[in-house]
Amino acid sequence: MIRIFNDRLSARIAPLGAELQSLRDAEGRDYLWDGNASWWTGRAPILFPIVGTLAGDVLRIDGVEHAMPKHGFARRSTFEVAEAGEDYATFRLEADEATRAVYPFDFTLDMSFELANATLTMTATLTNPGNKPLPASFGFHPAFRWPLPGGGMRAEHRLRFAEPEPAPIRRIDTQGLLTPVEHPTPVEGRNLALHDDLFEEDALIFLSPESRSLRFGVPGESGLEIVWQGLPELGVWTRPGAPYLCIEPWQGHSDPQGFSGEFRDKPGVIEVAPGAERQFRMTVTVEAA
């Protein structure tokens, strides 16, 4: 476990999955979910090379089918510690024989964590060292405590988006596939009042949100300011009644119902050219009341 810290925050990151394990303020209050197995063992998994579920858990590359579990293999892979200091650390996952068997591409995925004042910045850098285009999706999946420590009652928590979000949302079916049905947005203007009924049908999926930032917490109390870059989609998820809320910026999503094409043709998949790289960034700032 790697610990980074400054005078405002500390964070712990596990090399397994390069997964954030805690985010504590100077008073020792942890804003990240603790992975209690009675609800969900995840804390902040990294989603790569897919986001969500593929139909039949099958990835098709050049007509060949490969088994690929939900959210991909990065979250169950051990990253090497490429660099670490007092307030920063970088973890690296590179293609090997095991990854090429299910995802026949060369890649390097660097996950960097850096603290500055009351902000944690998480940056994923996907590099293509190969000689053919690299198709991929990527997503962050951090679970924050709900209610936040010192931040009011659970029923008082809100998401306040940077922009109004009038567009319909989407849902997934029982197989984890994206349905074509558009649902009225639960966001009123810029505000989403959080309650368990929202998640009876799994995640809220914003395919084209106007916002690239939001605030999570009780108005007037301490909370989290969350900003993302290079990630055009957003999922918000919990299990009804669970004491956490996942705020998930994505590049990509589950297979749409009926999709059976090549992975590179799937909606939400990007391609990184040979020798090029693509970055995805998410910052979490702990704001005082």
Backbone as JSON, one array per atom type, in Angstrom:
{
  "sequence": "MIRIFNDRLSARIAPLGAELQSLRDAEGRDYLWDGNASWWTGRAPILFPIVGTLAGDVLRIDGVEHAMPKHGFARRSTFEVAEAGEDYATFRLEADEATRAVYPFDFTLDMSFELANATLTMTATLTNPGNKPLPASFGFHPAFRWPLPGGGMRAEHRLRFAEPEPAPIRRIDTQGLLTPVEHPTPVEGRNLALHDDLFEEDALIFLSPESRSLRFGVPGESGLEIVWQGLPELGVWTRPGAPYLCIEPWQGHSDPQGFSGEFRDKPGVIEVAPGAERQFRMTVTVEAA",
  "N": [[0.85, -1.19, 0.0], [0.59, 2.18, -0.87], [1.14, 5.29, 0.58], [0.28, 8.67, 0.35], [0.65, 12.14, 1.18], [-0.16, 15.42, 2.49], [-0.34, 18.56, 4.28], [-3.05, 18.82, 4.4], [-4.52, 16.67, 3.36], [-4.57, 13.05, 3.15], [-3.87, 10.05, 1.36], [-4.36, 6.63, 0.45], [-3.21, 4.12, -1.73], [-3.67, 1.12, -3.46], [-1.49, -1.18, -5.06], [-2.77, -3.31, -6.39], [-4.89, -3.1, -8.92], [-4.41, -0.39, -8.96], [-5.9, 1.04, -7.11], [-7.59, 3.5, -5.34], [-7.73, 3.66, -1.83], [-8.32, 5.09, 0.46], [-9.24, 8.41, 1.49], [-8.42, 10.91, 3.36], [-9.01, 13.7, 5.55], [-7.3, 16.35, 7.43], [-8.26, 15.94, 9.96], [-8.6, 13.28, 10.08], [-10.88, 12.19, 8.99], [-12.5, 10.03, 6.77], [-13.31, 10.2, 3.42], [-13.81, 8.39, 1.49], [-15.5, 5.41, 0.52], [-15.38, 2.39, 2.47], [-15.27, -0.21, 1.52], [-16.82, -2.25, 2.64], [-17.88, -5.52, 2.8], [-20.51, -6.31, 3.11], [-22.03, -4.68, 1.59], [-20.62, -3.7, -0.8], [-17.56, -4.56, -2.2], [-15.83, -2.99, -3.61], [-13.92, 0.08, -3.92], [-12.69, 2.22, -5.34], [-12.49, 1.39, -8.18], [-10.56, 1.08, -11.23], [-11.59, 1.38, -14.54], [-10.95, -0.42, -17.32], [-10.01, -2.33, -20.18], [-12.56, -1.72, -20.93], [-15.74, -0.18, -20.24], [-18.37, -0.92, -18.15], [-20.58, -3.5, -19.31], [-20.09, -6.1, -21.7], [-21.98, -7.63, -24.29], [-22.73, -10.89, -23.56], [-20.27, -11.0, -22.36], [-18.21, -10.78, -24.22], [-15.54, -9.75, -26.21], [-14.95, -8.51, -29.35], [-12.49, -8.66, -31.73], [-11.26, -8.03, -34.82], [-12.85, -10.08, -35.84], [-12.4, -12.15, -34.07], [-13.31, -13.67, -31.03], [-13.04, -12.74, -27.65], [-12.91, -13.43, -24.17], [-14.16, -11.15, -21.82], [-14.44, -9.64, -18.76], [-16.94, -7.77, -16.87], [-16.33, -4.31, -16.8], [-13.66, -4.72, -17.42], [-10.13, -5.76, -17.16], [-8.25, -4.31, -15.68], [-8.82, -3.55, -13.04], [-8.38, -5.81, -11.59], [-5.76, -6.34, -11.88], [-2.26, -6.27, -11.09], [-0.5, -3.37, -10.65], [2.71, -1.93, -11.28], [4.73, 0.04, -9.08], [5.67, 2.91, -10.34], [6.71, 5.37, -9.7], [7.13, 7.33, -6.78], [6.49, 9.69, -4.23], [6.4, 11.99, -1.45], [3.9, 13.32, -1.72], [2.81, 12.29, -4.03], [2.22, 9.66, -6.46], [2.82, 7.2, -8.96], [1.43, 4.6, -10.83], [1.86, 1.71, -12.86], [0.63, -0.18, -15.59], [1.33, -2.59, -17.96], [1.01, -4.12, -21.18], [1.0, -7.66, -21.34], [1.65, -11.2, -21.66], [-0.68, -12.36, -20.6], [-2.63, -10.29, -20.76], [-2.66, -9.82, -23.52], [-3.81, -12.12, -24.45], [-6.52, -11.81, -24.13], [-7.01, -9.28, -24.96], [-5.78, -8.14, -27.6], [-3.48, -6.23, -27.87], [-0.76, -3.91, -27.61], [-0.06, -1.83, -24.85], [0.34, 0.88, -22.52], [-0.66, 1.78, -19.35], [-0.7, 4.36, -17.24], [-1.33, 5.34, -13.96], [-1.71, 8.11, -12.12], [-1.48, 9.75, -8.99], [-1.93, 12.65, -7.12], [-1.48, 15.01, -4.56], [-2.49, 18.28, -3.73], [-2.76, 20.97, -1.72], [-6.08, 20.91, -0.7], [-6.88, 19.05, -2.58], [-7.15, 16.1, -4.47], [-5.71, 14.82, -7.31], [-6.32, 12.65, -9.92], [-4.89, 11.04, -12.56], [-5.09, 9.37, -15.57], [-3.03, 7.97, -17.98], [-3.04, 6.76, -21.1], [-1.1, 5.0, -23.26], [-0.08, 4.16, -26.54], [2.12, 1.95, -27.57], [2.31, 0.34, -29.72], [1.97, -0.76, -33.2], [-0.44, -0.44, -34.42], [-3.78, 0.99, -34.41], [-5.16, 1.58, -31.17], [-7.95, 0.46, -29.66], [-10.15, 1.48, -27.07], [-11.84, 1.88, -23.92], [-12.36, 3.88, -20.97], [-12.73, 4.44, -17.47], [-13.44, 6.14, -14.35], [-14.34, 5.07, -11.04], [-15.04, 5.88, -8.34], [-16.2, 5.43, -5.0], [-17.91, 7.33, -2.75], [-18.45, 8.22, 0.67], [-21.76, 8.16, 1.87], [-23.87, 9.23, 4.12], [-21.52, 12.01, 3.84], [-18.62, 12.45, 5.94], [-19.19, 14.48, 8.72], [-20.91, 16.06, 7.3], [-23.73, 16.52, 7.41], [-27.13, 15.11, 7.29], [-27.97, 11.99, 5.63], [-30.23, 12.08, 3.9], [-30.25, 14.72, 3.18], [-28.34, 15.21, 1.32], [-27.03, 16.35, -1.83], [-26.44, 16.45, -5.38], [-24.91, 19.0, -7.07], [-24.78, 20.23, -10.15], [-22.49, 21.74, -12.49], [-23.69, 22.89, -14.68], [-27.06, 23.29, -16.02], [-28.93, 20.24, -16.43], [-30.82, 19.06, -18.58], [-31.22, 16.96, -20.36], [-32.46, 13.69, -21.28], [-31.93, 10.69, -19.31], [-30.25, 7.47, -19.38], [-30.63, 3.89, -18.91], [-29.55, 0.62, -17.71], [-30.2, -2.84, -18.57], [-31.2, -5.97, -17.0], [-29.11, -7.57, -17.69], [-27.03, -5.9, -17.81], [-26.78, -4.33, -20.07], [-27.04, -1.45, -22.2], [-30.08, 0.18, -22.45], [-32.42, 1.31, -25.01], [-34.31, 3.13, -24.21], [-35.27, 6.38, -23.31], [-35.21, 8.24, -20.34], [-36.89, 10.65, -18.31], [-34.92, 13.32, -17.06], [-33.74, 13.25, -13.69], [-32.67, 15.48, -12.63], [-33.19, 18.66, -11.41], [-33.01, 21.56, -12.87], [-29.97, 22.48, -11.94], [-29.7, 20.78, -9.85], [-29.67, 17.7, -8.11], [-31.56, 15.89, -6.07], [-30.78, 13.47, -3.77], [-31.86, 10.16, -3.31], [-32.91, 6.86, -2.36], [-34.74, 5.68, -4.16], [-34.02, 6.52, -6.69], [-32.2, 4.68, -7.61], [-33.28, 2.21, -7.93], [-33.48, 1.0, -10.39], [-30.85, 0.52, -11.05], [-27.9, 2.25, -12.2], [-27.82, 5.84, -12.81], [-27.45, 7.11, -15.97], [-25.73, 9.41, -17.75], [-25.35, 10.27, -20.89], [-24.44, 12.42, -22.4], [-23.6, 14.71, -20.7], [-23.91, 18.17, -19.85], [-22.28, 19.28, -17.99], [-18.97, 19.35, -16.55], [-18.22, 19.18, -14.02], [-19.18, 18.88, -10.55], [-20.8, 19.31, -7.36], [-20.84, 17.43, -4.4], [-22.74, 16.86, -1.61], [-24.17, 18.3, 1.41], [-26.0, 21.26, 1.12], [-24.39, 24.17, 2.24], [-22.86, 22.79, 4.09], [-19.74, 20.99, 4.7], [-18.23, 19.46, 1.82], [-17.69, 17.71, -1.32], [-15.99, 18.77, -4.17], [-16.02, 17.9, -7.46], [-14.29, 17.3, -10.41], [-13.89, 16.61, -13.87], [-12.01, 15.6, -16.78], [-11.69, 14.96, -20.26], [-13.5, 12.94, -20.36], [-16.48, 12.13, -21.47], [-18.93, 11.13, -20.55], [-21.17, 10.19, -17.84], [-21.74, 8.29, -14.95], [-23.9, 7.64, -12.2], [-24.22, 5.97, -9.21], [-25.51, 3.67, -6.78], [-26.25, 1.01, -4.44], [-29.57, 0.65, -3.41], [-30.11, 2.01, -0.26], [-27.49, 1.7, 0.55], [-24.47, 2.91, 2.14], [-22.91, 4.61, 0.46], [-21.96, 6.53, -2.46], [-21.39, 6.34, -5.85], [-19.61, 8.24, -8.12], [-19.04, 8.59, -11.37], [-17.1, 9.36, -13.91], [-16.88, 8.68, -17.37], [-15.34, 7.33, -20.35], [-16.96, 5.9, -22.62], [-19.29, 3.08, -22.38], [-21.63, 0.49, -21.36], [-22.35, -2.23, -23.69], [-24.81, -1.38, -26.11], [-28.16, -2.66, -26.17], [-28.57, -5.37, -28.36], [-26.24, -4.9, -29.8], [-23.61, -6.3, -31.68], [-21.22, -6.03, -32.88], [-17.81, -5.22, -33.96], [-15.41, -4.41, -31.44], [-14.07, -1.96, -31.75], [-15.92, -0.5, -33.11], [-17.92, 0.03, -31.4], [-20.21, 2.21, -29.71], [-18.8, 4.95, -27.95], [-16.22, 3.99, -27.71], [-12.81, 4.82, -28.04], [-9.98, 5.44, -30.22], [-6.54, 5.13, -29.96], [-3.84, 6.41, -31.6], [-0.93, 4.79, -33.11], [1.98, 5.26, -31.19], [0.91, 7.43, -29.89], [-0.84, 9.12, -27.14], [-3.46, 9.21, -24.65], [-5.2, 11.13, -22.27], [-6.99, 11.0, -19.17], [-8.74, 12.6, -16.63], [-9.5, 13.19, -13.18], [-10.49, 15.16, -10.49], [-10.71, 15.6, -6.96], [-11.85, 17.65, -4.54], [-11.79, 18.52, -1.18], [-14.05, 20.41, 0.4], [-14.51, 22.98, 2.78], [-17.15, 23.77, 5.17]],
  "CA": [[0.0, 0.0, 0.0], [1.35, 3.42, -0.96], [0.48, 6.42, 1.23], [0.74, 10.0, 0.01], [0.05, 13.06, 2.15], [0.31, 16.79, 2.73], [-0.89, 19.04, 5.55], [-4.52, 18.9, 4.32], [-5.11, 15.39, 2.99], [-3.74, 11.87, 2.92], [-4.54, 9.03, 0.54], [-3.69, 5.35, 0.3], [-3.51, 3.49, -3.02], [-3.2, -0.26, -3.55], [-1.0, -1.58, -6.38], [-3.78, -4.14, -7.04], [-5.87, -2.26, -9.57], [-4.1, 1.03, -8.73], [-7.19, 1.47, -6.57], [-7.64, 4.37, -4.17], [-8.28, 2.95, -0.68], [-8.81, 6.04, 1.45], [-8.98, 9.83, 1.26], [-8.69, 11.46, 4.69], [-8.62, 15.08, 5.82], [-6.35, 16.5, 8.53], [-8.89, 15.44, 11.18], [-8.68, 11.83, 9.99], [-12.17, 11.76, 8.45], [-12.32, 9.38, 5.47], [-14.4, 10.53, 2.5], [-13.99, 7.29, 0.55], [-16.14, 4.2, 1.01], [-14.38, 1.49, 3.04], [-15.27, -1.53, 0.91], [-17.5, -3.23, 3.49], [-18.39, -6.58, 1.92], [-21.95, -6.48, 3.24], [-22.64, -3.88, 0.53], [-19.84, -3.74, -2.04], [-16.16, -4.6, -1.81], [-15.07, -1.99, -4.34], [-13.72, 1.41, -3.33], [-12.53, 3.15, -6.46], [-11.85, 0.62, -9.25], [-10.24, 1.67, -12.53], [-12.29, 0.63, -15.58], [-10.15, -0.48, -18.55], [-10.17, -1.5, -21.37], [-13.97, -1.47, -21.21], [-16.6, 0.36, -19.2], [-19.64, -1.62, -18.14], [-20.71, -4.91, -19.69], [-20.21, -6.49, -23.1], [-22.97, -8.69, -24.5], [-22.12, -12.21, -23.42], [-18.9, -10.83, -21.89], [-17.37, -11.11, -25.38], [-14.88, -8.66, -26.91], [-14.66, -8.94, -30.71], [-11.4, -7.94, -32.4], [-10.95, -8.63, -36.13], [-13.63, -11.29, -35.99], [-12.06, -13.13, -33.04], [-13.99, -13.39, -29.77], [-12.23, -12.85, -26.44], [-13.68, -13.25, -22.94], [-13.81, -9.92, -21.12], [-15.4, -9.44, -17.68], [-17.48, -6.44, -16.65], [-15.39, -3.24, -16.46], [-12.31, -5.01, -17.86], [-9.19, -6.5, -16.31], [-7.3, -3.47, -14.94], [-9.13, -3.49, -11.61], [-7.89, -7.04, -10.95], [-4.35, -6.49, -12.27], [-1.29, -5.61, -10.21], [0.31, -2.32, -11.26], [3.98, -1.67, -10.62], [4.9, 1.41, -8.6], [6.66, 3.49, -11.24], [7.3, 6.55, -9.07], [6.4, 7.7, -5.57], [7.08, 10.69, -3.35], [5.58, 12.3, -0.29], [2.54, 13.71, -2.07], [2.43, 11.8, -5.36], [2.62, 8.31, -6.82], [2.37, 6.74, -10.27], [1.35, 3.14, -10.97], [1.92, 1.38, -14.3], [0.23, -1.49, -16.1], [1.73, -2.76, -19.35], [0.55, -5.35, -21.82], [1.84, -8.85, -21.2], [1.07, -12.38, -22.31], [-2.03, -12.57, -20.1], [-3.56, -9.3, -21.31], [-2.78, -9.98, -24.97], [-4.67, -13.28, -24.73], [-7.92, -11.37, -24.13], [-7.03, -7.92, -25.51], [-4.55, -8.34, -28.38], [-2.86, -4.95, -28.16], [0.24, -3.36, -26.7], [-0.51, -0.6, -24.22], [0.83, 1.25, -21.19], [-1.62, 2.59, -18.62], [-0.15, 4.97, -16.04], [-2.29, 5.96, -13.05], [-0.99, 9.03, -11.24], [-2.23, 10.36, -7.89], [-1.16, 13.77, -6.6], [-2.17, 15.89, -3.62], [-2.09, 19.68, -3.66], [-3.71, 21.58, -0.8], [-7.17, 20.0, -0.34], [-7.31, 18.41, -3.83], [-6.52, 14.91, -5.03], [-5.83, 14.7, -8.77], [-6.06, 11.31, -10.46], [-4.69, 11.15, -14.0], [-4.78, 8.15, -16.31], [-2.4, 8.21, -19.27], [-3.04, 5.55, -21.91], [-0.14, 5.15, -24.36], [-0.06, 3.08, -27.52], [3.47, 1.73, -28.09], [2.23, -0.62, -30.82], [2.0, -0.27, -34.58], [-1.81, -0.38, -34.94], [-4.63, 1.77, -33.51], [-5.53, 0.93, -29.92], [-9.31, 0.81, -29.24], [-10.27, 1.33, -25.62], [-12.65, 2.76, -23.09], [-11.77, 4.1, -19.65], [-13.62, 5.11, -16.52], [-13.22, 6.17, -12.91], [-15.5, 4.49, -10.35], [-14.87, 6.05, -6.9], [-17.38, 5.42, -4.12], [-17.76, 8.25, -1.62], [-19.39, 7.94, 1.76], [-23.04, 8.86, 1.84], [-23.48, 10.65, 4.17], [-20.13, 12.38, 4.02], [-18.31, 12.7, 7.35], [-19.34, 15.87, 9.14], [-21.58, 16.83, 6.25], [-25.18, 16.53, 7.48], [-27.87, 13.86, 7.2], [-27.94, 11.33, 4.32], [-31.35, 12.54, 3.07], [-30.05, 16.12, 2.8], [-27.26, 15.32, 0.33], [-27.39, 16.74, -3.19], [-25.46, 16.75, -6.41], [-25.16, 20.26, -7.76], [-24.0, 20.23, -11.36], [-22.01, 23.05, -12.93], [-24.63, 23.39, -15.69], [-28.34, 22.56, -16.03], [-28.86, 18.92, -17.09], [-32.2, 18.74, -18.97], [-31.29, 15.83, -21.3], [-32.89, 12.42, -20.69], [-30.91, 9.75, -18.89], [-30.43, 6.1, -19.86], [-30.51, 2.84, -17.92], [-29.13, -0.68, -18.2], [-31.14, -3.91, -18.26], [-30.73, -6.92, -15.99], [-27.85, -8.15, -18.18], [-26.02, -4.85, -17.8], [-26.69, -3.7, -21.39], [-27.69, -0.15, -22.3], [-31.38, 0.13, -23.13], [-32.64, 2.48, -25.88], [-35.36, 3.99, -23.66], [-34.84, 7.62, -22.66], [-35.99, 8.54, -19.15], [-36.78, 12.07, -17.93], [-33.84, 13.58, -16.12], [-34.14, 13.55, -12.32], [-32.01, 16.72, -12.23], [-34.02, 19.85, -11.51], [-32.05, 22.64, -13.13], [-28.61, 21.99, -11.68], [-29.7, 20.06, -8.58], [-30.2, 16.35, -8.03], [-31.81, 15.45, -4.7], [-30.41, 12.05, -3.72], [-32.67, 9.25, -2.5], [-32.71, 5.48, -2.81], [-35.62, 5.32, -5.28], [-33.34, 6.8, -7.95], [-31.29, 3.61, -8.0], [-33.98, 0.93, -8.0], [-33.17, 0.43, -11.71], [-29.41, 0.6, -11.2], [-27.25, 3.56, -12.31], [-28.25, 6.93, -13.68], [-26.42, 7.23, -17.0], [-25.77, 10.65, -18.52], [-24.48, 10.01, -22.05], [-23.85, 13.67, -22.9], [-23.87, 15.78, -19.74], [-23.36, 19.5, -20.13], [-21.32, 19.61, -16.93], [-17.72, 18.61, -16.33], [-17.93, 19.24, -12.59], [-20.35, 18.92, -9.69], [-20.54, 19.29, -5.92], [-21.57, 16.41, -3.67], [-22.81, 17.15, -0.18], [-25.33, 19.03, 1.92], [-25.79, 22.7, 0.95], [-23.95, 24.88, 3.43], [-21.96, 21.96, 4.88], [-18.57, 20.55, 3.96], [-18.59, 18.55, 0.73], [-16.67, 17.38, -2.31], [-16.06, 19.34, -5.51], [-15.48, 16.87, -8.35], [-14.09, 17.83, -11.76], [-13.31, 15.59, -14.75], [-11.57, 16.05, -18.1], [-11.46, 13.88, -21.22], [-14.48, 11.87, -20.08], [-17.71, 12.8, -21.89], [-20.13, 10.51, -20.0], [-21.17, 10.15, -16.37], [-22.64, 7.39, -14.25], [-24.09, 7.85, -10.76], [-24.74, 4.66, -8.82], [-25.36, 3.0, -5.5], [-27.3, 0.06, -4.15], [-30.52, 1.32, -2.52], [-29.84, 1.85, 1.16], [-26.06, 1.59, 0.84], [-23.89, 4.17, 2.64], [-21.93, 5.19, -0.46], [-22.44, 6.99, -3.76], [-20.35, 6.32, -6.88], [-19.67, 9.32, -9.12], [-18.19, 7.87, -12.31], [-16.87, 9.88, -15.27], [-16.53, 7.59, -18.28], [-15.22, 7.36, -21.81], [-17.53, 4.61, -23.0], [-20.36, 2.55, -21.55], [-22.0, -0.89, -21.71], [-22.91, -2.48, -25.02], [-26.24, -1.18, -26.3], [-28.91, -3.88, -26.48], [-28.54, -5.74, -29.77], [-24.95, -4.67, -30.45], [-22.82, -7.52, -31.83], [-20.15, -5.71, -33.82], [-16.43, -5.13, -33.5], [-15.22, -3.53, -30.29], [-13.67, -0.62, -32.16], [-17.09, 0.18, -33.66], [-18.9, 0.2, -30.33], [-20.33, 3.6, -29.26], [-18.03, 5.31, -26.77], [-14.84, 3.5, -27.79], [-11.87, 5.7, -28.74], [-8.79, 4.79, -30.74], [-5.28, 5.86, -29.75], [-2.96, 6.11, -32.74], [0.4, 4.29, -32.74], [2.9, 6.27, -30.67], [0.19, 8.54, -29.26], [-1.38, 8.86, -25.82], [-4.72, 9.87, -24.31], [-5.29, 11.33, -20.83], [-8.29, 11.13, -18.52], [-8.4, 13.19, -15.33], [-10.56, 13.45, -12.23], [-10.0, 15.77, -9.26], [-11.63, 15.62, -5.83], [-11.46, 18.67, -3.57], [-12.56, 18.53, 0.05], [-14.4, 21.8, 0.68], [-15.01, 23.27, 4.12], [-18.53, 24.29, 5.2]],
  "C": [[0.89, 1.25, 0.0], [0.52, 4.54, -0.32], [1.12, 7.71, 0.75], [0.02, 10.99, 0.92], [0.62, 14.47, 1.99], [-0.33, 17.26, 4.02], [-2.41, 19.11, 5.55], [-5.18, 17.54, 4.13], [-4.07, 14.28, 3.05], [-4.56, 10.87, 2.12], [-3.69, 7.77, 0.54], [-4.15, 4.71, -1.01], [-2.9, 2.1, -3.03], [-2.65, -0.53, -4.95], [-1.97, -2.51, -7.12], [-4.87, -3.23, -7.6], [-5.55, -0.78, -9.52], [-5.33, 1.71, -8.13], [-7.02, 2.32, -5.31], [-8.35, 3.64, -3.04], [-8.82, 3.87, 0.4], [-8.45, 7.45, 1.02], [-9.4, 10.55, 2.54], [-8.25, 12.92, 4.78], [-7.7, 15.14, 7.04], [-6.91, 16.02, 9.85], [-9.06, 13.92, 11.16], [-10.0, 11.31, 9.45], [-11.99, 11.23, 7.03], [-13.54, 9.64, 4.61], [-14.69, 9.4, 1.52], [-14.66, 6.12, 1.25], [-15.08, 3.18, 1.42], [-14.42, 0.07, 2.5], [-15.91, -2.62, 1.75], [-18.23, -4.25, 2.62], [-19.89, -6.81, 2.06], [-22.7, -5.66, 2.2], [-21.92, -4.04, -0.8], [-18.36, -3.65, -1.67], [-15.3, -3.59, -2.56], [-14.91, -0.7, -3.54], [-13.61, 2.47, -4.43], [-11.86, 2.43, -7.63], [-11.61, 1.45, -10.51], [-10.85, 0.78, -13.61], [-11.5, 0.72, -16.88], [-9.95, -1.95, -18.9], [-11.63, -1.28, -21.79], [-14.61, -0.8, -20.0], [-17.93, -0.38, -19.28], [-19.52, -3.05, -18.63], [-20.75, -5.07, -21.21], [-21.24, -7.61, -23.22], [-22.29, -10.04, -24.47], [-20.71, -12.17, -22.88], [-17.88, -11.17, -22.98], [-16.86, -9.82, -26.03], [-14.49, -9.17, -28.29], [-13.6, -8.04, -31.34], [-11.06, -8.69, -33.67], [-11.61, -9.99, -36.29], [-13.35, -12.38, -34.98], [-12.71, -12.72, -31.73], [-13.06, -13.68, -28.59], [-13.13, -12.65, -25.23], [-13.2, -12.01, -22.22], [-14.84, -9.65, -20.04], [-15.86, -7.98, -17.59], [-16.38, -5.48, -16.19], [-13.93, -3.56, -16.79], [-11.41, -5.62, -16.81], [-8.3, -5.61, -15.44], [-7.56, -3.51, -13.44], [-8.68, -4.74, -10.86], [-6.43, -7.32, -11.32], [-3.45, -5.74, -11.3], [-0.45, -4.64, -11.03], [1.66, -2.26, -10.55], [4.0, -0.21, -10.15], [6.03, 2.03, -9.42], [7.4, 4.65, -10.59], [6.48, 6.88, -7.84], [7.2, 8.71, -4.77], [6.13, 10.96, -2.22], [4.13, 12.55, -0.66], [2.11, 13.26, -3.46], [2.88, 10.36, -5.53], [2.06, 7.99, -8.2], [2.5, 5.23, -10.34], [1.24, 2.81, -12.45], [1.48, -0.05, -14.56], [0.59, -1.54, -17.57], [1.21, -4.08, -19.88], [1.55, -6.48, -21.57], [1.12, -10.02, -21.84], [-0.38, -12.6, -21.88], [-3.01, -11.57, -20.69], [-3.74, -9.47, -22.81], [-3.66, -11.16, -25.35], [-6.13, -12.88, -24.82], [-8.1, -10.0, -24.79], [-5.74, -7.77, -26.31], [-3.9, -7.04, -28.85], [-1.74, -4.68, -27.16], [-0.31, -2.05, -26.13], [0.32, -0.37, -22.97], [-0.22, 2.14, -20.56], [-0.95, 3.07, -17.34], [-1.26, 5.63, -15.25], [-1.51, 6.79, -12.04], [-1.95, 9.65, -10.22], [-1.35, 11.46, -7.29], [-2.03, 14.63, -5.69], [-1.59, 17.29, -3.71], [-3.15, 20.42, -2.86], [-4.81, 20.58, -0.46], [-7.71, 19.25, -1.55], [-6.46, 17.18, -4.13], [-6.78, 14.9, -6.53], [-5.42, 13.3, -9.18], [-6.02, 11.42, -11.98], [-4.32, 9.8, -14.59], [-4.19, 8.54, -17.66], [-2.3, 6.87, -20.01], [-2.17, 5.8, -23.13], [-0.19, 3.92, -25.25], [1.35, 2.93, -28.07], [3.49, 0.8, -29.31], [2.21, 0.04, -32.18], [0.62, -0.29, -35.23], [-2.67, 0.4, -33.96], [-5.11, 0.93, -32.33], [-6.95, 1.35, -29.52], [-9.47, 0.56, -27.74], [-11.39, 2.22, -25.1], [-11.96, 2.88, -21.74], [-12.8, 4.78, -18.75], [-13.07, 5.11, -15.11], [-14.5, 5.69, -12.23], [-15.36, 4.67, -8.83], [-16.2, 6.06, -6.16], [-17.09, 6.31, -2.92], [-18.8, 7.93, -0.56], [-20.64, 8.8, 1.62], [-23.82, 8.43, 3.07], [-21.98, 10.84, 4.3], [-19.85, 12.65, 5.5], [-18.43, 14.19, 7.68], [-20.14, 16.73, 8.19], [-23.08, 16.79, 6.28], [-25.8, 15.15, 7.29], [-27.84, 13.32, 5.77], [-29.01, 11.9, 3.4], [-31.19, 13.98, 2.59], [-29.0, 16.29, 1.7], [-27.8, 15.58, -1.07], [-26.18, 16.63, -4.1], [-25.84, 18.07, -7.04], [-24.2, 20.35, -8.94], [-23.57, 21.65, -11.73], [-22.97, 23.71, -13.91], [-25.98, 22.69, -15.51], [-28.21, 21.27, -16.85], [-30.27, 18.47, -17.49], [-32.33, 17.48, -19.83], [-31.76, 14.56, -20.59], [-31.69, 11.57, -20.25], [-31.22, 8.38, -19.48], [-30.23, 5.14, -18.69], [-29.92, 1.59, -18.56], [-30.17, -1.72, -17.82], [-30.53, -4.89, -17.25], [-29.45, -7.63, -16.41], [-26.73, -7.13, -18.21], [-25.86, -4.11, -19.11], [-27.51, -2.41, -21.43], [-29.0, -0.26, -23.06], [-31.57, 1.38, -23.98], [-33.63, 3.48, -25.3], [-34.73, 5.22, -22.99], [-35.78, 7.93, -21.5], [-35.84, 10.02, -18.8], [-35.67, 12.27, -16.9], [-34.4, 13.81, -14.71], [-33.52, 14.84, -11.8], [-32.97, 17.88, -12.44], [-33.1, 21.05, -11.64], [-30.64, 22.08, -13.01], [-28.56, 21.04, -10.49], [-30.35, 18.69, -8.69], [-30.33, 15.99, -6.55], [-31.62, 13.94, -4.65], [-31.33, 11.28, -2.8], [-32.6, 7.87, -3.14], [-33.55, 5.09, -4.01], [-34.95, 5.55, -6.64], [-32.6, 5.59, -8.5], [-31.94, 2.23, -7.99], [-33.73, 0.23, -9.33], [-31.7, 0.6, -12.05], [-28.97, 2.06, -11.43], [-28.07, 4.56, -13.12], [-27.13, 7.16, -14.68], [-26.68, 8.48, -17.82], [-24.81, 10.48, -19.69], [-23.8, 11.27, -22.57], [-24.13, 14.8, -21.91], [-23.24, 17.09, -20.18], [-22.21, 19.81, -19.18], [-20.06, 18.77, -17.02], [-17.28, 18.77, -14.88], [-19.25, 19.24, -11.84], [-19.87, 18.97, -8.24], [-21.44, 18.25, -5.27], [-21.55, 16.76, -2.19], [-24.12, 17.82, 0.18], [-25.07, 20.52, 1.72], [-25.44, 23.37, 2.27], [-23.01, 24.11, 4.34], [-20.71, 21.63, 4.05], [-18.98, 19.52, 2.9], [-17.42, 18.33, -0.19], [-16.97, 18.09, -3.62], [-15.33, 18.38, -6.44], [-15.46, 17.41, -9.77], [-13.48, 16.71, -12.6], [-13.01, 16.18, -16.11], [-11.32, 14.84, -18.99], [-12.42, 12.73, -21.09], [-15.87, 12.43, -20.33], [-19.0, 12.24, -21.3], [-20.03, 10.44, -18.48], [-22.18, 9.13, -15.89], [-22.71, 7.78, -12.78], [-24.8, 6.62, -10.25], [-24.55, 4.39, -7.34], [-26.35, 1.85, -5.45], [-28.27, 0.74, -3.18], [-30.25, 0.98, -1.06], [-28.38, 1.82, 1.53], [-25.5, 2.94, 1.29], [-22.76, 4.7, 1.76], [-22.64, 5.66, -1.73], [-21.25, 7.01, -4.7], [-20.62, 7.42, -7.89], [-18.61, 8.98, -10.15], [-18.1, 8.55, -13.68], [-16.32, 8.77, -16.17], [-16.18, 8.11, -19.67], [-15.67, 5.99, -22.28], [-18.55, 4.14, -22.0], [-20.63, 1.1, -21.98], [-22.44, -1.0, -23.17], [-24.37, -2.07, -25.06], [-26.92, -2.53, -26.57], [-28.87, -4.13, -27.99], [-27.2, -5.53, -30.47], [-24.15, -5.97, -30.51], [-21.63, -7.29, -32.76], [-18.77, -5.76, -33.21], [-16.32, -4.13, -32.36], [-14.89, -2.11, -30.72], [-14.84, 0.17, -32.74], [-18.17, 0.44, -32.61], [-19.0, 1.67, -29.94], [-19.55, 3.84, -27.98], [-16.6, 4.84, -26.76], [-14.0, 4.52, -28.56], [-10.75, 4.85, -29.34], [-7.59, 5.71, -30.52], [-4.33, 5.44, -30.86], [-1.62, 5.56, -32.26], [1.33, 5.43, -32.32], [2.24, 7.42, -29.95], [-0.28, 8.14, -27.86], [-2.69, 9.62, -25.64], [-4.79, 9.96, -22.79], [-6.73, 11.5, -20.38], [-8.01, 11.59, -17.09], [-9.65, 13.41, -14.49], [-9.93, 14.06, -10.98], [-11.11, 15.78, -8.22], [-11.09, 16.61, -4.82], [-12.39, 18.6, -2.37], [-12.79, 19.99, 0.44], [-14.93, 21.94, 2.1], [-16.44, 23.8, 4.02], [-18.53, 25.77, 4.84]]
}
